[in-house]
Amino acid sequence: MKKNFLIVFSLLFFSLTAHSQNAEMSSFTIADSLKQNANSVVRLSQLSVTVSSQSSMILKSKKITTVLNELGLNNLDLMEYYDKNKRILKIEATTYDASGKIIKVFKRKDFKDRSVADGVSIFNDNRALFLDYTPITYPFTMVFETEVETSNTAFIPSWSPIDGYLVSTENTSLTINFKPELHLKKKEINFSDKYPIEKTETAASYTYTAKNIKATKREELSPGFIEIFPMVYFSLEKFQLENVNGIAADWKDFGKWYYDSLLADTEEIPLETQTKIKQLIGNEKDPREIAKIIYKFVQEKTRYVSVQVGIGGWKPMLAKDVDKLSYGDCKALTNYTRCLLKTVGIPSYFTVVWAGNETKDIQNDIASIEGNHAILTLPTAKGNLWMECTSQISPFGFQGDFTDDRNVLVIKPEGGEIVRTKTFTESDNLKIIKGAYSITENGSLNGNVTIISKGLDYDREYGKERASKEDQIKRYKEELSNINNLILNKISFHNDPNAIVFTEDLEVKAEGYAQNSNGKLMFALNAFNQNSYVPKKYKTREFSFEIQRGYTNEDETEITIPDGFYVEAKPNGIELNTEFGSYKIEFLISGPNKITCKRKLMIKKGLFDKTNYENYRKFRESIAKNDNSKIIITKK
């Protein structure tokens, strides 16, 4: 009897335990190969998109993620956005422990509701539901399910089988069902045997599936994510954006729709402002100079704020409202400047761009709503000028690294056109350093240096003049970190926005710059521009590497050694010429106690094969070594 009771009890316990655990959610079932280099593993990612009409789309998502450690939390996106045209029909989550046992179930009421404020928008109607979850142990598994209905069909999600760096994937899929008459277009990039993807296509659906993708480590100098990994982009030829129907067979059609629907009815400028503009222009006839006058007027009159309410997230404010209120977002200020130019007969074009320090192109062969910023294109006899209308300090016609060297969409009344913004060459991005310093008998440094910056170097430096004295000193101590005990006795600037040249003049001193040992002083001759950057070494590199922007440094520094000292040992200098650029540094005896350090470094922009990475790394290693070349001087 006792034996039978134990058998029944054991069977009951096993049944209850099995019921409370889900083997599919257990982290123990993940293949070791998928755990390698991974902070998290996507067990399942299913996205189903159904476009039932030009104004109706439902997105159903289920994502199961096992988080292996604290860093893997970055891959948990437990948020869903909504607004007046986007409803959340379902949102829930469930957490499991390492063995697959349920920890907690979260329903809609457990999600927090908040405004999606971006810090600069004064009007913003976007909101989100999100789960603020703090795990008590690792690993754990999160199941997150949502269903959303929206009338905005202008945004069909893109898809990639890769969730990010240091993330493995067991199973991922996307299915899109659509009405054929809406003409869904797709663009596939970076597809290869390296990432096997199964595709199924019918007249009314697309399906993409991938399995067992191992985690990838990010490599230094790798091209952008979308330049490396498989991606699929989608767009509807017939779509709706904030209750405005659109059509875009190509960029020409899209641009015409954008102009007619979002720009054409915004152009009215009050007569009083038109009169003032004409007075400012006076007898000036040169279109470029007239544009410059109007650009200055906009800079002095307006300030940047963001508007993200309904169609306001895409359609500019009325120009007359910007004129009245003296503020606007990038769309509003760009369009306002365009409309002012139009009143005096100068054509310019609203331009959509992916802005950011890392370049990103508008896709040139699939038309859809893209971009995160607006600038103004001004055609001139010498080519296009690009105007950043949100800045109150940027020089007229100067484009920095926020919008340089990328494909943008220029919107004209007759249609859209993909155009490339200015590419700064290595000779455009020029920094010239002219300095002199003396070394005292106790090893102290006293000197002055003039730094002239052009091109993107100007873009990086001219903000210094508006910084506080404390921040200026902090930045120079970072830039001249090779000089210990640095003291800046004088800092002065000259900003020439017409020539786009920024000049810095410094007077500096530093105790103990030279190391003193038994009457001998040792110090690095190149005091004012040491480049210590050396890329990381890889035993085996997986990806190509990219130098996004080239530049040139030209330096000359005169060093005075103390009387009664002679040069015991002096570096020889070096000259290197490679496919990545060139470097030359020389140290010349120019007088009884004078040494001149001449240096020129030129780095080329380019995309290079991974087999050349180690050569580039050694090139940079040689630069860093020789920039720090030391001299030894001895007392006679």
C-alpha positions as CSV (number, residue, x, y, z in Angstrom):
1,M,0.0,0.0,0.0
2,K,2.8,2.4,1.0
3,K,4.6,1.6,-2.2
4,N,1.6,2.3,-4.4
5,F,1.0,5.6,-2.6
6,L,4.6,6.7,-3.3
7,I,4.2,5.8,-7.0
8,V,0.9,7.8,-7.3
9,F,2.5,10.7,-5.4
10,S,5.6,10.7,-7.7
11,L,3.4,10.6,-10.8
12,L,1.3,13.5,-9.5
13,F,4.4,15.6,-8.6
14,F,5.9,14.9,-12.0
15,S,2.7,15.9,-13.7
16,L,2.4,19.2,-11.8
17,T,6.1,20.0,-12.4
18,A,5.9,19.3,-16.1
19,H,2.7,21.4,-16.3
20,S,4.3,24.4,-14.6
21,Q,7.4,24.3,-16.9
22,N,7.8,24.9,-20.6
23,A,10.8,23.2,-22.1
24,E,10.7,25.5,-25.1
25,M,11.2,28.5,-22.8
26,S,14.1,26.8,-21.0
27,S,17.6,28.4,-21.6
28,F,19.0,24.9,-21.2
29,T,17.7,23.9,-24.7
30,I,19.6,26.6,-26.5
31,A,22.5,25.3,-28.6
32,D,25.9,26.1,-27.3
33,S,26.8,27.6,-30.7
34,L,24.1,30.2,-30.3
35,K,25.2,31.1,-26.8
36,Q,28.8,31.9,-28.0
37,N,29.4,35.7,-28.1
38,A,25.7,36.3,-27.3
39,N,24.2,38.5,-24.5
40,S,20.7,37.3,-25.6
41,V,19.1,34.8,-27.9
42,V,15.9,35.5,-29.9
43,R,14.1,32.2,-29.6
44,L,11.3,33.3,-31.8
45,S,10.4,36.5,-33.7
46,Q,7.2,36.5,-35.6
47,L,5.8,39.6,-37.3
48,S,2.6,39.4,-39.3
49,V,1.5,42.5,-41.3
50,T,-1.9,42.6,-43.0
51,V,-2.7,45.6,-45.3
52,S,-6.4,45.2,-46.0
53,S,-6.8,48.6,-47.7
54,Q,-4.9,51.9,-48.4
55,S,-6.0,53.1,-45.0
56,S,-5.9,50.0,-42.8
57,M,-3.0,47.9,-41.5
58,I,-2.7,45.4,-38.6
59,L,0.6,44.3,-37.2
60,K,0.8,41.2,-35.0
61,S,4.1,40.5,-33.2
62,K,5.3,37.7,-31.0
63,K,8.9,37.8,-29.7
64,I,10.5,35.3,-27.3
65,T,13.9,36.4,-26.0
66,T,16.2,34.6,-23.6
67,V,18.4,37.2,-21.8
68,L,21.7,35.6,-20.8
69,N,23.2,38.4,-18.8
70,E,22.7,42.1,-17.8
71,L,24.0,43.4,-21.2
72,G,21.3,41.4,-22.9
73,L,18.6,43.7,-21.4
74,N,19.4,46.1,-24.2
75,N,17.8,43.8,-26.6
76,L,14.4,43.8,-24.8
77,D,12.1,46.3,-26.4
78,L,9.0,46.0,-24.2
79,M,7.3,49.1,-25.7
80,E,4.5,49.8,-28.2
81,Y,3.7,53.2,-29.6
82,Y,0.3,54.7,-30.3
83,D,-1.4,57.9,-31.3
84,K,-4.8,59.0,-32.6
85,N,-4.4,56.9,-35.8
86,K,-2.7,53.9,-34.2
87,R,-4.5,51.7,-31.7
88,I,-3.0,49.0,-29.5
89,L,-5.4,46.0,-29.6
90,K,-3.3,43.7,-27.5
91,I,-0.2,43.9,-25.4
92,E,1.0,41.3,-22.8
93,A,4.2,39.7,-21.6
94,T,5.3,36.6,-19.7
95,T,8.6,35.8,-18.0
96,Y,10.1,32.4,-17.5
97,D,13.1,31.3,-15.4
98,A,16.1,29.3,-16.7
99,S,14.2,26.0,-16.4
100,G,11.1,27.3,-18.3
101,K,9.0,27.9,-15.3
102,I,6.6,30.9,-15.4
103,I,7.8,33.8,-13.1
104,K,5.1,36.3,-13.9
105,V,2.4,37.2,-16.4
106,F,1.9,40.9,-17.3
107,K,-1.4,42.2,-18.7
108,R,-2.2,45.5,-20.3
109,K,-2.9,47.1,-16.9
110,D,0.7,46.3,-15.9
111,F,2.2,48.4,-18.7
112,K,2.9,52.1,-18.0
113,D,1.5,54.8,-20.2
114,R,3.7,57.8,-21.1
115,S,4.2,60.6,-23.5
116,V,7.0,60.0,-26.0
117,A,8.7,63.3,-25.4
118,D,11.9,63.9,-27.3
119,G,13.1,66.8,-25.2
120,V,12.7,69.4,-27.9
121,S,9.0,69.1,-29.1
122,I,6.6,71.6,-27.6
123,F,3.7,69.8,-29.3
124,N,3.8,65.9,-29.4
125,D,0.8,63.6,-29.4
126,N,2.8,60.3,-29.6
127,R,2.4,58.0,-26.6
128,A,3.7,54.5,-25.6
129,L,2.8,51.6,-23.4
130,F,5.9,50.1,-21.8
131,L,6.9,47.4,-19.3
132,D,9.4,48.5,-16.7
133,Y,10.9,45.1,-15.9
134,T,13.8,44.4,-13.6
135,P,15.0,40.8,-13.5
136,I,16.0,39.1,-10.3
137,T,18.3,36.5,-11.9
138,Y,19.8,35.5,-15.2
139,P,19.2,33.8,-17.6
140,F,15.5,34.4,-18.0
141,T,13.1,34.4,-21.0
142,M,10.6,37.1,-22.0
143,V,7.6,36.5,-24.2
144,F,6.2,39.8,-25.6
145,E,3.1,39.9,-27.8
146,T,1.4,42.9,-29.4
147,E,-1.3,43.6,-31.9
148,V,-1.7,47.1,-33.4
149,E,-4.1,48.6,-35.9
150,T,-3.2,51.8,-37.8
151,S,-4.5,53.9,-40.7
152,N,-1.0,55.0,-41.6
153,T,0.1,52.6,-44.3
154,A,3.1,54.7,-45.3
155,F,5.3,52.8,-42.9
156,I,5.7,49.1,-43.7
157,P,8.3,47.6,-41.3
158,S,11.6,46.6,-42.8
159,W,13.0,43.2,-41.8
160,S,16.4,41.7,-41.0
161,P,17.2,38.2,-39.7
162,I,19.8,39.9,-37.5
163,D,18.5,41.5,-34.3
164,G,21.8,43.3,-33.5
165,Y,25.3,42.7,-32.5
166,L,25.9,40.0,-29.7
167,V,22.4,38.6,-30.3
168,S,21.8,35.0,-31.7
169,T,18.5,34.0,-33.4
170,E,16.9,30.6,-33.3
171,N,13.9,31.4,-35.5
172,T,12.7,34.7,-37.1
173,S,10.0,35.4,-39.7
174,L,8.0,38.1,-41.4
175,T,4.8,37.7,-43.3
176,I,3.1,40.5,-45.2
177,N,-0.3,40.1,-46.7
178,F,-1.6,42.9,-48.9
179,K,-4.1,43.8,-51.5
180,P,-2.4,43.5,-54.9
181,E,-3.9,46.7,-56.2
182,L,-1.9,48.6,-53.6
183,H,1.3,47.5,-55.3
184,L,3.7,46.6,-52.5
185,K,7.3,47.0,-53.6
186,K,10.3,45.4,-51.9
187,K,14.1,45.8,-52.0
188,E,16.5,43.2,-50.7
189,I,20.1,44.1,-49.8
190,N,23.1,42.1,-48.6
191,F,21.5,38.7,-49.2
192,S,24.1,35.9,-49.4
193,D,24.7,32.3,-48.5
194,K,26.2,33.4,-45.2
195,Y,22.8,34.1,-43.9
196,P,20.4,31.5,-45.4
197,I,16.9,33.1,-45.8
198,E,13.9,31.2,-47.1
199,K,11.4,33.3,-49.2
200,T,7.9,32.6,-50.3
201,E,6.1,35.0,-52.6
202,T,2.6,35.2,-54.1
203,A,0.7,38.0,-55.8
204,A,-0.7,39.0,-52.4
205,S,2.0,38.0,-49.8
206,Y,5.6,37.9,-49.0
207,T,7.2,35.6,-46.3
208,Y,10.8,35.6,-45.1
209,T,12.2,33.1,-42.6
210,A,15.7,32.5,-41.1
211,K,16.9,30.1,-38.5
212,N,19.9,29.4,-36.2
213,I,21.9,32.6,-36.8
214,K,24.9,33.0,-34.5
215,A,25.8,36.1,-32.7
216,T,28.2,38.5,-34.3
217,K,30.7,40.8,-32.5
218,R,30.9,44.4,-33.7
219,E,34.3,45.2,-35.3
220,E,36.0,48.5,-35.1
221,L,35.6,50.6,-38.3
222,S,33.0,48.3,-39.7
223,P,30.5,49.9,-42.1
224,G,27.0,50.7,-40.8
225,F,24.7,47.8,-39.8
226,I,22.5,48.2,-42.9
227,E,25.6,48.0,-45.1
228,I,26.6,44.6,-43.7
229,F,23.6,42.5,-42.8
230,P,20.6,41.3,-44.9
231,M,17.7,43.8,-45.0
232,V,14.4,43.9,-46.8
233,Y,12.6,47.3,-47.3
234,F,9.0,47.6,-48.3
235,S,6.7,50.4,-49.6
236,L,3.2,50.7,-50.9
237,E,2.6,52.5,-54.1
238,K,-0.8,53.6,-52.7
239,F,-0.6,54.6,-49.0
240,Q,-2.1,56.8,-46.4
241,L,-0.3,59.2,-44.0
242,E,-2.3,60.8,-41.2
243,N,-5.5,60.6,-43.2
244,V,-3.9,62.0,-46.4
245,N,-3.9,59.5,-49.3
246,G,-0.6,59.2,-51.3
247,I,0.8,57.6,-54.4
248,A,4.4,56.9,-55.2
249,A,5.5,54.7,-58.1
250,D,8.9,56.3,-57.9
251,W,10.7,59.2,-56.3
252,K,9.4,61.6,-59.0
253,D,5.8,60.7,-58.2
254,F,6.5,60.7,-54.4
255,G,8.1,64.1,-54.6
256,K,5.1,65.6,-56.5
257,W,2.7,64.1,-54.0
258,Y,4.8,65.5,-51.1
259,Y,4.9,68.9,-52.6
260,D,1.2,69.0,-53.6
261,S,-0.1,67.5,-50.3
262,L,2.3,68.8,-47.7
263,L,4.0,72.0,-49.0
264,A,2.0,73.8,-51.6
265,D,-0.6,75.2,-49.3
266,T,2.0,76.5,-46.7
267,E,3.7,79.2,-48.7
268,E,1.9,82.4,-47.8
269,I,4.2,85.1,-46.4
270,P,2.7,88.3,-44.9
271,L,3.1,91.4,-47.0
272,E,4.8,93.2,-44.2
273,T,7.6,90.6,-44.1
274,Q,7.9,90.6,-47.9
275,T,8.4,94.4,-47.8
276,K,11.1,94.0,-45.1
277,I,12.9,91.3,-47.1
278,K,13.0,93.6,-50.2
279,Q,14.4,96.4,-48.1
280,L,17.1,94.2,-46.7
281,I,18.1,93.0,-50.2
282,G,18.2,96.6,-51.6
283,N,20.0,96.7,-54.9
284,E,21.6,93.3,-54.6
285,K,21.2,91.2,-57.7
286,D,23.4,88.2,-57.1
287,P,21.0,85.3,-56.2
288,R,23.6,83.8,-53.8
289,E,24.0,87.0,-51.9
290,I,20.3,87.5,-51.7
291,A,19.9,84.0,-50.3
292,K,22.6,84.8,-47.8
293,I,20.7,87.9,-46.6
294,I,17.5,85.9,-46.2
295,Y,19.4,83.1,-44.4
296,K,20.7,85.6,-41.9
297,F,17.2,87.1,-41.4
298,V,15.9,83.6,-40.6
299,Q,18.7,82.9,-38.2
300,E,18.2,86.2,-36.3
301,K,14.4,85.9,-36.3
302,T,13.6,82.3,-35.5
303,R,14.5,79.5,-33.1
304,Y,14.2,75.8,-33.4
305,V,11.4,73.8,-31.6
306,S,9.9,70.5,-32.6
307,V,6.3,69.8,-33.6
308,Q,5.1,66.2,-33.7
309,V,1.3,66.3,-33.7
310,G,-0.5,64.2,-36.4
311,I,0.4,65.3,-39.9
312,G,2.6,68.0,-38.2
313,G,5.2,65.3,-37.8
314,W,5.5,65.4,-41.6
315,K,3.9,68.6,-42.9
316,P,5.6,71.9,-42.1
317,M,3.8,74.6,-40.2
318,L,2.3,77.4,-42.3
319,A,5.0,79.9,-43.3
320,K,2.9,82.7,-42.1
321,D,2.6,81.0,-38.6
322,V,6.4,80.6,-38.5
323,D,6.7,84.3,-39.4
324,K,4.2,85.2,-36.6
325,L,5.6,82.9,-33.8
326,S,9.3,83.1,-34.8
327,Y,9.8,79.4,-34.1
328,G,9.5,76.0,-35.9
329,D,11.0,72.6,-36.3
330,C,13.4,71.6,-39.1
331,K,10.5,71.2,-41.6
332,A,9.0,74.6,-40.7
333,L,12.2,76.6,-40.7
334,T,13.4,75.0,-44.0
335,N,10.0,75.6,-45.6
336,Y,9.9,79.2,-44.2
337,T,13.3,80.0,-45.7
338,R,12.1,78.4,-49.0
339,C,9.0,80.6,-49.1
340,L,10.9,83.8,-48.3
341,L,13.3,83.0,-51.2
342,K,10.3,82.3,-53.5
343,T,8.8,85.8,-52.8
344,V,11.9,87.4,-54.4
345,G,12.0,84.9,-57.3
346,I,14.8,82.6,-56.1
347,P,14.0,78.9,-56.4
348,S,15.1,76.5,-53.6
349,Y,13.9,73.1,-52.7
350,F,12.7,71.4,-49.5
351,T,15.0,68.4,-49.0
352,V,14.6,65.3,-46.9
353,V,17.7,63.7,-45.3
354,W,18.8,61.0,-42.9
355,A,20.8,63.2,-40.6
356,G,23.5,62.1,-38.2
357,N,27.3,61.9,-37.9
358,E,27.2,58.5,-39.5
359,T,26.1,58.8,-43.1
360,K,22.9,57.1,-44.2
361,D,21.3,57.3,-47.7
362,I,17.8,57.7,-48.7
363,Q,17.2,54.5,-50.7
364,N,17.4,55.6,-54.4
365,D,15.3,52.8,-55.9
366,I,12.3,52.3,-53.6
367,A,10.1,55.4,-52.8
368,S,8.6,55.7,-49.4
369,I,8.5,57.9,-46.3
370,E,12.1,58.2,-45.2
371,G,14.4,60.6,-43.4
372,N,14.6,62.3,-40.0
373,H,15.5,65.9,-40.9
374,A,15.0,68.6,-43.5
375,I,17.4,71.0,-45.1
376,L,17.2,73.4,-48.1
377,T,18.8,72.9,-51.5
378,L,19.8,76.1,-53.3
379,P,20.8,75.7,-56.9
380,T,23.6,78.0,-58.0
381,A,25.8,78.4,-61.1
382,K,28.5,76.5,-59.3
383,G,26.3,73.7,-58.1
384,N,23.9,73.1,-55.2
385,L,24.3,74.8,-51.8
386,W,22.9,73.1,-48.8
387,M,21.3,75.3,-46.1
388,E,20.9,74.1,-42.5
389,C,17.9,76.3,-41.4
390,T,17.7,75.1,-37.8
391,S,21.0,76.6,-36.7
392,Q,21.4,80.2,-35.5
393,I,25.2,80.1,-35.9
394,S,26.0,77.9,-38.9
395,P,27.6,79.8,-41.8
396,F,25.6,80.3,-44.9
397,G,25.9,77.4,-47.3
398,F,28.1,75.3,-45.0
399,Q,27.2,71.7,-44.5
400,G,28.8,69.8,-41.6
401,D,29.0,66.1,-40.9
402,F,25.4,66.0,-39.8
403,T,24.2,65.9,-43.4
404,D,27.3,65.6,-45.6
405,D,28.0,62.9,-48.2
406,R,24.7,61.1,-48.5
407,N,21.7,60.6,-50.8
408,V,18.9,63.0,-50.1
409,L,15.4,63.6,-51.6
410,V,15.0,67.0,-53.2
411,I,11.3,67.9,-53.5
412,K,10.4,70.1,-56.5
413,P,6.9,71.1,-57.7
414,E,7.3,68.7,-60.7
415,G,8.5,65.8,-58.6
416,G,11.3,64.3,-56.4
417,E,14.9,63.7,-57.2
418,I,17.6,61.8,-55.4
419,V,20.8,63.9,-55.1
420,R,24.0,63.5,-53.2
421,T,25.1,66.2,-50.7
422,K,28.6,67.6,-50.5
423,T,31.4,65.1,-50.0
424,F,34.3,66.7,-48.2
425,T,37.7,65.5,-49.5
426,E,40.8,64.9,-47.4
427,S,42.1,68.3,-48.7
428,D,38.9,70.0,-47.8
429,N,39.2,68.9,-44.2
430,L,42.3,70.7,-43.4
431,K,43.9,71.5,-40.0
432,I,47.1,73.7,-40.1
433,I,49.1,74.0,-36.9
434,K,51.9,76.5,-36.5
435,G,53.6,76.5,-33.1
436,A,56.7,77.4,-31.1
437,Y,57.8,76.5,-27.6
438,S,60.9,76.5,-25.5
439,I,62.2,74.1,-22.9
440,T,63.8,75.4,-19.7
441,E,66.7,73.8,-17.9
442,N,64.2,72.2,-15.4
443,G,62.1,70.7,-18.2
444,S,59.2,73.2,-18.3
445,L,57.5,74.1,-21.5
446,N,56.5,77.7,-22.6
447,G,54.9,78.2,-26.0
448,N,52.3,79.4,-28.3
449,V,50.3,77.7,-31.1
450,T,48.0,78.8,-33.9
451,I,45.5,76.3,-35.2
452,I,43.6,76.9,-38.4
453,S,40.6,74.6,-39.2
454,K,38.7,74.2,-42.5
455,G,36.0,71.9,-43.9
456,L,34.7,69.4,-41.3
457,D,37.5,70.4,-39.0
458,Y,35.8,73.9,-38.9
459,D,32.6,72.2,-38.0
460,R,34.1,70.4,-35.1
461,E,36.0,73.4,-33.7
462,Y,34.0,76.6,-34.2
463,G,31.7,75.9,-31.3
464,K,34.5,76.5,-28.9
465,E,34.1,80.2,-29.1
466,R,30.6,79.9,-27.6
467,A,31.7,77.5,-24.8
468,S,32.4,78.7,-21.3
469,K,36.0,79.3,-20.3
470,E,35.8,76.3,-18.0
471,D,34.7,74.1,-20.9
472,Q,37.3,75.5,-23.3
473,I,40.1,74.7,-20.8
474,K,38.7,71.2,-20.3
475,R,38.6,70.5,-24.0
476,Y,42.1,71.7,-24.6
477,K,43.4,69.6,-21.8
478,E,41.8,66.6,-23.6
479,E,43.2,67.6,-27.0
480,L,46.6,68.2,-25.6
481,S,46.5,65.3,-23.1
482,N,50.1,64.4,-23.9
483,I,51.2,67.7,-22.1
484,N,51.0,67.1,-18.4
485,N,50.4,70.0,-16.0
486,L,49.1,72.1,-18.9
487,I,48.2,75.7,-18.2
488,L,46.5,77.9,-20.8
489,N,47.6,81.5,-20.2
490,K,45.7,82.8,-23.2
491,I,42.9,81.6,-25.5
492,S,41.6,83.6,-28.4
493,F,39.5,82.8,-31.5
494,H,38.8,84.2,-34.9
495,N,35.8,82.9,-36.8
496,D,35.5,83.7,-40.5
497,P,32.1,82.4,-41.5
498,N,32.5,83.7,-45.0
499,A,35.7,81.8,-45.8
500,I,34.6,79.1,-43.3
501,V,37.9,79.2,-41.4
502,F,38.3,79.0,-37.7
503,T,41.5,80.1,-36.0
504,E,42.6,79.4,-32.4
505,D,45.6,81.2,-30.8
506,L,46.9,79.7,-27.5
507,E,49.6,80.6,-25.1
508,V,50.6,77.6,-22.9
509,K,53.0,76.4,-20.3
510,A,53.6,73.2,-18.5
511,E,56.0,72.2,-15.7
512,G,57.9,69.0,-16.1
513,Y,57.1,68.4,-19.8
514,A,60.6,67.1,-20.3
515,Q,61.8,64.2,-18.1
516,N,64.9,65.2,-16.2
517,S,67.4,62.5,-15.5
518,N,71.0,63.3,-14.3
519,G,71.2,66.5,-16.3
520,K,69.6,65.0,-19.4
521,L,66.2,66.1,-20.7
522,M,63.9,63.8,-22.7
523,F,60.7,64.9,-24.4
524,A,58.5,64.4,-27.4
525,L,59.2,67.1,-30.0
526,N,55.7,67.0,-31.5
527,A,53.9,68.6,-28.6
528,F,50.8,70.1,-30.2
529,N,49.4,67.4,-32.4
530,Q,50.1,63.8,-31.3
531,N,47.7,61.3,-32.8
532,S,47.7,58.2,-30.6
533,Y,44.8,56.3,-32.3
534,V,45.5,52.7,-33.2
535,P,42.7,50.4,-34.3
536,K,42.0,47.2,-32.3
537,K,43.9,44.1,-33.4
538,Y,41.9,41.1,-34.6
539,K,43.2,37.6,-34.9
540,T,40.6,37.0,-37.7
541,R,38.6,39.9,-39.0
542,E,35.1,39.2,-40.4
543,F,34.0,42.4,-42.1
544,S,35.5,45.0,-44.4
545,F,36.4,48.4,-42.8
546,E,35.5,51.9,-43.7
547,I,37.1,55.3,-43.2
548,Q,34.1,57.5,-43.5
549,R,35.8,60.9,-43.9
550,G,39.3,61.8,-45.0
551,Y,41.4,64.7,-43.6
552,T,44.8,66.4,-43.7
553,N,47.0,67.8,-41.0
554,E,49.9,70.1,-41.7
555,D,52.1,71.1,-38.8
556,E,55.3,73.0,-38.1
557,T,56.7,73.6,-34.7
558,E,59.9,75.4,-33.7
559,I,61.5,74.1,-30.5
560,T,64.1,76.1,-28.6
561,I,66.3,74.1,-26.2
562,P,68.0,75.9,-23.2
563,D,71.4,77.5,-23.6
564,G,74.3,75.2,-22.7
565,F,72.5,72.0,-23.9
566,Y,73.3,70.0,-27.0
567,V,71.4,67.2,-28.8
568,E,72.5,63.8,-27.7
569,A,69.9,61.8,-29.6
570,K,67.4,62.9,-32.1
571,P,64.7,60.8,-33.9
572,N,65.2,60.4,-37.6
573,G,61.7,60.9,-38.8
574,I,59.8,58.8,-41.3
575,E,57.8,59.0,-44.5
576,L,55.0,56.5,-45.3
577,N,52.8,56.2,-48.4
578,T,49.9,53.7,-48.4
579,E,46.6,53.2,-50.0
580,F,45.0,54.6,-46.8
581,G,47.0,57.9,-46.9
582,S,50.4,59.2,-46.2
583,Y,52.5,60.4,-43.3
584,K,55.7,62.3,-43.0
585,I,57.4,63.7,-40.0
586,E,60.9,65.2,-39.9
587,F,63.1,66.8,-37.2
588,L,65.5,69.4,-38.5
589,I,68.3,71.2,-36.7
590,S,67.6,74.8,-37.7
591,G,70.1,76.6,-35.4
592,P,72.5,76.3,-32.5
593,N,69.6,75.6,-30.1
594,K,66.7,75.4,-32.5
595,I,64.9,72.3,-33.8
596,T,62.0,72.3,-36.3
597,C,59.4,69.5,-36.3
598,K,57.5,69.3,-39.6
599,R,54.6,66.9,-40.0
600,K,52.0,66.1,-42.6
601,L,49.3,63.4,-42.2
602,M,46.7,62.6,-44.9
603,I,44.0,60.0,-44.3
604,K,41.9,58.9,-47.3
605,K,38.1,58.2,-47.2
606,G,37.3,54.8,-48.5
607,L,35.9,51.3,-48.0
608,F,38.6,48.6,-47.8
609,D,38.7,44.8,-47.9
610,K,39.2,43.1,-44.5
611,T,42.5,41.6,-45.8
612,N,43.9,45.1,-45.7
613,Y,42.9,45.9,-42.1
614,E,46.1,44.8,-40.5
615,N,48.1,46.9,-42.9
616,Y,46.0,49.9,-41.9
617,R,46.4,49.1,-38.2
618,K,50.2,49.0,-38.6
619,F,50.1,52.3,-40.5
620,R,48.3,53.9,-37.6
621,E,50.6,52.2,-35.2
622,S,53.6,53.8,-37.0
623,I,51.9,57.2,-36.9
624,A,51.3,57.0,-33.1
625,K,54.8,55.8,-32.5
626,N,56.5,58.5,-34.5
627,D,54.2,61.3,-33.3
628,N,55.6,60.5,-29.9
629,S,59.3,60.4,-31.0
630,K,61.5,61.8,-28.2
631,I,64.7,63.7,-28.2
632,I,67.4,63.7,-25.6
633,I,69.4,66.8,-24.8
634,T,72.3,67.0,-22.4
635,K,73.9,69.8,-20.6
636,K,77.4,70.6,-21.9
